[in-house]
Amino acid sequence: MEKQILDYLVKINSRLDNIENELKNIKGKINDELVDECKKMSNHIDFIDNVYDNVKNPLGYICNKLNFLSGEKEYKLDTIEDLHVTTEEQEESSND
């Protein structure tokens, strides 16, 4: 009986060692690879935000001028509006 218990404890200890090794590998990947990838993505997002900040006003100006010439409403890049206009709304605006 003692031999079976000892064998079972050795088996449990071996499994715990394997689990600890796997956790170390996961921790290493998170600390090394994943954090670096997140930093890269953060840098990319910052870059896109900067580009957007630099082009939104000139682009908005051009869109407003083109919309003015075509007789449409003012276009704003900073606001999100529903771009879908129903056929009835189009007919109403053309009748005005």
Secondary structure as GFF3:
##gff-version 3
##sequence-region A 1 96
A	DSSP	alpha_helix	2	29	.	.	.	ID=ss1
A	DSSP	pi_helix	30	34	.	.	.	ID=ss2
A	DSSP	alpha_helix	35	70	.	.	.	ID=ss3
A	DSSP	alpha_helix	87	95	.	.	.	ID=ss4
###
